[in-house]
Amino acid sequence: MIYKNIVISQIDFDDHLFFLANQHAGIHWDQDSQVFNPVWLQEISPEKFRIIDGFIIANAIREFNHNISVPALIFNKDASLVEIWQKRGLKRLNEQNLSVLAFLEGLINILEYLNIETVPSEFLILTQELGITEKHIKLIPLKKDLNKIKQNCSFADLYSLNYKDITDLSSRKKEDLQSLSCLFGELNIKGNKLNSIIQMVDDLSKGYNLSIKDLLNNAEITAILEATPLHQRYKQLKIILSSLRWPTLTALKKDWAITIKKLKLPKQITITIDPFFEADEIEFKFNASSAGEYKMLLDNLREKAESQEIHHLFKLI
């Protein structure tokens, strides 16, 4: 490896062998901007180089002026592509800028170029750090699966998913992924939100022997898709799916909320119940800042003690 300045026009911007999707925002380049870290390049010929690391900064500079020189760390043209790719991956990993999907996409790219189908041993540290437990990943099914979820999972933030989420989504039928995309649109959900909502849809499909596509025909769900703004859709859909999944519990919670509202209690008094209505008691709490307030709250509770609403609350447990 050597360090030297390279004119931007000497870089082959059509060569994406080492490209990895970036999780960080793009940058703007102007005449006052400076390059603090060298771009990583590999020599293709004495006057031509491929980018290894630094795609965003190199493209930003080229758009501003393709005759500008940039500091570069240059790998020899005969250097091992596997070793270079490993260094590239470790660099992005240390920068906390290597998602599982970006790694897998880059992996497919380099393995296809090298005409091999299993992960070289040099990459195992990367797979372990990213939670990819398989030591060997078959190239052909992996590429097919990734293409399937990228084309049909508009509802998920794919570059934020872990390996388990990616493998779970890739195992699903194409039509199911398309139905989920119809359901959640461009919400870009991830993590616990993604897992909980998919689990709920799965439970409904199995419990009612319906396909995910059939669930979209529910009138309440259709109404939400047609009338609810995108930023409110997840919450509203989860409420409807929960009511379908646990109809008795949903009805109890609704009845409870209506009854509590009818009691018109002071805000200092709260009445709570086990969230699954499995306990055989109700909890009453209140906060007072003075003896007078304490007496006022006790009197309020005594007054409500024989009300129909209090008796109804105890009937719900």
Helices and strands as residue ranges (DSSP letters): E 2-7, G 8-10, E 11-12, E 39-45, E 48-53, H 55-64, E 69-75, H 81-94, H 100-114, G 121-123, H 124-129, H 139-152, G 158-160, H 163-170, H 174-184, H 191-207, H 212-215, H 219-227, H 230-245, H 247-263, E 269-272, E 283-286, H 291-304, H 308-315
